[in-house]
Amino acid sequence: RRPDGTPGFHTNRATKTLIVNNLIGMVRDRAYIERDVMAIDEALAYERKPRGAFGAKDGMHDDILITRAMALAYCAEAYMADIRRKRVAASIEACVHDKPPN
């Protein structure tokens, strides 16, 4: 979500690095397996530039790869948010049941 709450994803050097590192980790840990040939081709043509930013090699594209990275980052954030909600709910439930009698 954007800062104003509307759906969207702002891509800049920091967010791109974050989502690409997440994608790299998920592929490395076999938590995500890419099966689309075009996405694999883009991944093979992806690099860290001399100034530290990620991007496709000159003349290549990274649209499919970046959409995958965005989707996986969204899924990871949604998963973590669900875990946090469950922990908060469990804490509240424990407090309610451990309440001293009146």
N, C-alpha and C positions, 0 to 999 in steps of 0.2 A: 504494500500500500504506500501511497504517497503521503507526505506529511499532513496533507489536508484530509486524509482518510479515503480518498478515491482510489480505486484499483489502478495498479500500474507498477512499473519497475523503472527506476532511474538508473541508467547505466553510466558509470564514470569509472575512472581508473581504480578507485577503492572498491566499488561494488563488483566490478568485473573481476578483479583479483580474488575477491572473496568467493564468488560463485564458481570461478574456474578452479580454485584450490579445492573447493568442496567437490566438484566433479572429478578432479584428479584423485582425491581421496576415496571417493565412492568406487571409481573404476579399479583403483589399486587394491581396495579391500573386497572387491567383487560384490559390492552391494548394488552395483548397476552394471549391466552388460549391454553395450550398444550393439544393435543388430542391423541398423540401417547403413548401407554401403556409403551413401553420400555423407552421412554424419561421420563415419569412420575416416573417409577421405579428408574431410575438413579437420578432423583431429590430428591426422598425420601431417597436415600442412599448417599446424598451429605452433606458435613459438613465443618465447619471451623475448621482447625487443631489447635493444641495447640499453634503453633508459628504464627498463624494468617492467614496462607495460606488456600485457598479453595481446596477441593479435595474429591474424592470418598472415602467412608469407605473402610477399608482394604478388599481386595478380590473382590471389586465391580469396575464397570467401569463408566466413565463419558464422553465418546466420543460423544454420541448423545447430551447430555446436553450442552457440550461445543460448538458443532457446532451450536446449536440453539442460544446460547449466542453470538457467533461470528456473525451470520447472523443478529440477532436483533441489535447488536451494529453497524454493517455496515448500516442497514436500518436507524437507528437513525441518524448516521452521514450524510448519503446521504440526509435525510430529512432536517436536519439543514443546510447543505450546500446549498440546494435549497432555503430555506428561506433567507439565507444570500445573495444569488445571486439576489433574487427578491427585497430585500431591497436596495441593491446597485443600481440595475436597476431603481427602483423607485426614488432614490435620484438623480441619473444622469438625469432622465427624468424631475424631478422638477427643477433642476438647468438649464436645457436647456430651459424650458418654462418660467422660471422666469428671464431670461437674459434681461438686460436693452436694449432697442432699440438703434440702431446706430445713 
